[in-house]
Amino acid sequence: TADLATRDPAAHRTIVSGDMGDDDINDDGNDVAETWEDIRGQNVHCLFYHPPSLALDHSAVLDGIVLTGGMANAADDPYYRGNPFGRGAGMHNERCSPTLRNCVFSGNTAVESGGGLYSTEASPLVVRTSFEGNRAKHGGAAYQAREGEVFEATDCSFSGNEAENGGAISGWGGMVLSRCSFVGNRADGGDSSTGSAIEARGGGLDATNCLFAENDGGSRWPGASVYATCYEARIRYCTFARNTGTVGDLKVATYSPRRPVEIAQCIFSGTGDRVSLGYDTVLFENNLVWGQSLDGFSDSNLHADPLFVEPEAGDFRLRPGS
């Protein structure tokens, strides 16, 4: 009997591919573009396009699908209206807020925003989904366009995604992230490089129990793993390790210093400047910072080696006695 609860989408893949010419690089024979650089020729602009007329909500569920090889390169209009196909090569949502579960966005590319996923006037719910090897100008994996809407991700992974700004996620909408990992993403902007993992503007950022590791912000200022110039931000119980950039881990500068900004119970580990805070009203307490002086920070913060199990091998769990 067919049952969603008993199937194994990892072992038995359902693949939606944009490789209409069957000419993408596929050396391992799995019919999945592991990176956007595997695309050859012209692929499908958008694998899933959800126009406003569908009015999808969270009851519309996409579960266990691999979305790969989308190529949103038809953005003649610099704005999305009239020509959506320069944004969201894997999925493009306009006033549609589907639930995505157990999916994989791999090797998609957009000339503008959201290599894997683009949402405007929409609040998608994303659970146990991975974004791997996607590329865009803004938001290599995902882009949340409008304030007042929220990109919510739980138990998701973002790895090897690239953009000029927001290597994994970017946008003006809100972001709520829980138990997500951001590893090996890259921001390679020209005059500036903001957010090798996340660029949060406008709508706010709430990240809890997330890992940010080995993300590369390049040599341009500020180059931080998380760059937040939003109305409010709350980052708790997160680990930042081995990220590179002018400011390696976190740059926060909210639009209004009166709005709540809380960074607490986090680990920041690396060399050089790890944290830059835009206002002295930011609550930065009970954190462990290794590799940067604690001068100017609250006495509640600790300067000590976090004692990761094997960071060189990507194991950022804490050893006994940490």
C-alpha positions in Angstrom: 0.0 0.0 0.0 1.4 3.4 -1.0 2.1 5.4 2.2 4.0 8.7 2.4 5.2 7.7 5.9 6.9 4.5 4.8 8.6 5.6 1.5 12.3 6.5 1.3 12.7 9.6 -1.0 16.5 9.5 -0.6 16.8 5.9 -1.9 14.0 6.2 -4.5 14.4 9.6 -6.0 11.7 11.5 -8.0 13.6 14.0 -10.1 12.3 17.1 -11.9 15.1 18.2 -14.2 15.5 21.2 -16.4 17.9 19.4 -18.7 15.7 19.4 -21.7 18.6 18.9 -24.1 20.0 16.0 -22.1 23.4 17.6 -22.3 24.2 18.6 -18.7 27.3 17.1 -17.1 26.2 13.8 -15.5 29.3 11.8 -14.9 27.9 9.8 -12.0 24.7 8.9 -13.9 22.3 10.1 -11.3 20.6 12.7 -13.6 21.1 15.4 -10.9 23.2 18.5 -11.4 25.4 18.6 -8.3 26.3 22.2 -9.1 25.0 25.0 -11.4 28.2 24.6 -13.3 27.0 21.2 -14.5 24.5 23.0 -16.8 25.2 23.0 -20.5 23.1 24.7 -23.2 19.7 26.1 -22.4 17.7 24.5 -19.7 14.1 25.1 -18.6 13.7 28.6 -17.0 11.6 27.5 -14.0 10.7 24.0 -12.9 7.7 25.0 -10.7 6.0 28.3 -11.4 3.1 29.3 -9.0 1.3 32.4 -10.2 -1.0 34.4 -8.0 -4.1 32.8 -9.4 -3.3 29.5 -7.7 -3.4 31.1 -4.2 -1.5 28.1 -2.7 -1.3 28.0 1.1 0.6 25.6 3.5 -1.9 22.8 2.7 -0.3 22.5 -0.7 2.6 20.1 -0.1 5.6 19.2 -2.3 7.3 16.2 -0.7 10.4 14.2 -1.6 11.2 15.8 -5.0 14.6 16.7 -6.4 14.5 20.0 -8.3 17.6 20.3 -10.5 19.1 22.0 -13.5 16.7 25.0 -13.6 18.1 27.9 -15.5 16.3 31.2 -14.9 18.1 33.4 -17.4 15.2 35.3 -19.1 15.2 38.5 -17.0 15.0 41.2 -19.6 12.8 43.2 -17.3 14.9 44.2 -14.2 11.7 43.7 -12.1 9.9 40.5 -11.7 6.4 41.6 -12.9 5.9 40.7 -16.5 8.9 38.4 -16.7 9.3 36.1 -13.7 11.8 33.8 -15.3 15.0 35.4 -14.2 14.1 34.4 -10.6 13.6 31.1 -8.9 14.9 28.5 -11.3 13.7 25.6 -9.1 10.5 27.2 -7.9 9.0 30.7 -8.2 6.1 31.6 -5.9 3.9 34.7 -6.4 1.3 35.1 -3.6 1.6 31.3 -3.1 2.9 29.8 0.1 3.4 26.0 -0.3 5.0 23.6 2.1 8.2 21.9 0.9 9.2 18.7 2.7 12.1 16.3 2.1 13.1 18.0 -1.1 16.4 18.8 -2.8 17.2 21.9 -4.8 20.5 21.1 -6.6 22.4 22.8 -9.3 19.9 25.5 -10.3 20.9 29.0 -11.4 19.1 32.4 -11.8 20.4 35.5 -13.4 18.7 37.7 -10.8 17.4 36.3 -7.5 16.8 32.9 -5.8 18.8 30.3 -7.7 16.7 27.5 -6.1 13.6 29.2 -4.7 12.1 32.7 -5.1 9.1 33.9 -3.2 7.3 37.3 -3.4 4.2 38.2 -1.4 4.5 34.6 -0.1 5.5 32.7 3.0 6.8 29.2 2.1 7.3 26.6 4.8 10.4 24.6 4.2 11.1 21.4 6.2 14.0 18.8 6.0 15.0 20.2 2.6 18.5 20.7 1.2 19.8 23.4 -1.1 23.1 22.4 -2.8 25.2 24.0 -5.5 22.7 26.7 -6.6 23.7 30.2 -7.9 22.1 33.6 -8.3 23.0 37.3 -8.2 21.1 37.6 -4.9 20.3 34.6 -2.7 22.1 31.6 -4.3 19.7 29.1 -2.7 16.6 31.2 -1.9 15.3 34.8 -2.0 12.4 36.2 0.0 11.3 39.4 -1.8 8.8 41.3 0.2 8.6 42.7 3.8 5.6 41.3 5.7 6.2 37.8 4.4 8.4 35.1 6.0 10.7 32.4 4.7 10.5 29.7 7.4 13.0 26.8 7.3 13.4 23.9 9.8 15.9 21.1 9.8 17.3 22.3 6.4 20.8 22.3 5.0 22.4 24.9 2.7 25.8 23.9 1.2 27.9 25.1 -1.7 25.5 27.8 -2.8 26.9 31.1 -4.4 25.7 34.6 -5.0 27.1 38.1 -5.1 25.2 38.8 -1.9 23.5 36.2 0.3 25.3 33.1 -0.7 22.5 30.9 0.6 19.6 33.2 1.5 18.8 36.8 0.8 15.9 39.2 0.8 13.7 41.9 2.3 11.2 39.4 3.8 11.5 37.9 7.2 13.5 34.8 7.9 12.8 32.2 10.6 15.4 29.5 10.8 15.6 26.6 13.2 18.1 23.7 13.3 19.5 24.6 9.9 23.1 24.2 8.7 24.9 26.6 6.4 28.2 25.1 5.2 30.6 26.1 2.4 28.4 28.9 0.9 30.0 31.9 -0.8 29.3 35.5 -1.5 31.5 36.9 -4.3 30.1 40.4 -4.9 32.0 43.1 -6.6 32.2 46.4 -4.6 30.8 44.7 -1.5 30.1 41.1 -0.4 27.4 40.8 2.1 26.4 37.6 3.8 28.2 34.5 2.6 25.4 32.5 4.2 22.6 35.0 4.9 21.8 38.6 3.8 18.8 39.8 5.8 17.3 43.1 4.9 14.1 44.7 6.1 11.9 42.0 7.5 13.9 40.6 10.3 15.9 37.5 11.2 15.3 34.8 13.8 17.9 32.0 13.9 17.9 29.3 16.5 20.2 26.3 16.9 21.8 26.8 13.5 25.4 26.1 12.3 27.3 28.5 10.1 30.6 27.0 9.1 33.3 27.4 6.4 31.3 30.1 4.5 33.4 32.4 2.4 32.7 36.1 2.3 35.7 37.0 0.1 37.9 40.0 0.6 35.3 42.7 0.1 33.8 44.5 3.1 32.0 43.4 5.1 32.1 39.7 4.0 30.3 38.4 7.0 28.7 34.9 7.1 25.5 36.6 8.4 24.8 40.2 7.4 21.7 41.7 9.0 20.5 45.2 8.2 16.9 44.5 9.2 14.2 45.8 11.5 14.9 43.3 14.2 17.2 40.3 14.7 17.4 37.4 17.2 20.2 34.9 17.0 20.4 32.3 19.7 22.2 28.9 20.4 24.0 29.1 17.0 27.5 28.1 16.1 29.8 30.1 13.9 33.1 28.4 12.9 35.8 28.7 10.3 34.0 31.4 8.3 36.2 33.8 6.3 35.7 37.4 5.3 36.5 40.9 6.4 34.1 40.3 9.3 34.1 36.5 9.5 30.9 35.6 11.3 28.3 38.3 12.0 27.6 41.9 11.0 24.5 43.5 12.5 23.2 47.0 11.8 19.4 47.3 12.2 17.4 50.1 10.7 16.1 51.1 14.1 18.2 50.8 17.2 15.0 50.7 19.3 14.0 47.4 17.8 15.0 44.3 19.6 18.4 42.8 18.6 19.5 39.8 20.6 22.6 37.6 20.1 22.9 35.2 22.9 24.2 31.7 23.8 26.2 31.5 20.6 29.7 30.3 19.7 32.0 32.4 17.5 35.3 30.7 16.6 37.9 31.6 14.0 40.7 34.1 13.3 40.5 37.9 12.9 37.3 39.9 13.5 34.4 37.7 14.2 31.6 40.1 15.1 30.7 43.7 14.3 27.6 45.3 15.9 26.1 48.5 14.5 24.6 49.8 17.7 25.6 49.6 21.3 22.0 48.9 22.1 22.4 45.4 20.7 22.1 42.7 23.4 25.2 40.5 23.0 25.4 38.4 26.1 26.5 34.9 27.3 28.3 34.1 24.1 31.6 32.3 23.6 34.0 34.2 21.4 37.4 32.6 20.3 39.8 34.5 18.0 38.6 38.0 18.7 39.2 40.3 21.7 36.2 40.8 24.0 37.0 44.5 24.5 33.8 46.4 24.3 31.6 43.4 24.8 29.6 42.6 28.0 31.4 40.8 30.8 28.9 38.0 30.4 30.7 36.7 27.3 33.5 34.2 27.5 36.8 34.1 25.6 37.8 30.4 25.3 38.4 27.6 22.8 35.0 25.8 22.3 36.8 22.5 21.8 35.1 21.2 18.7 35.4 17.4 18.1 37.2 17.7 14.7 36.5 21.0 13.0 39.0 20.2 10.2 36.7 17.4 9.2 33.5 19.4 9.6 32.6 18.0 13.0 31.6 21.0 15.1 30.1 19.1 18.0 31.6 19.9 21.4 34.0 17.6 23.1 33.4 16.5 26.7 34.7 19.2 29.1 34.0 22.0 26.7 
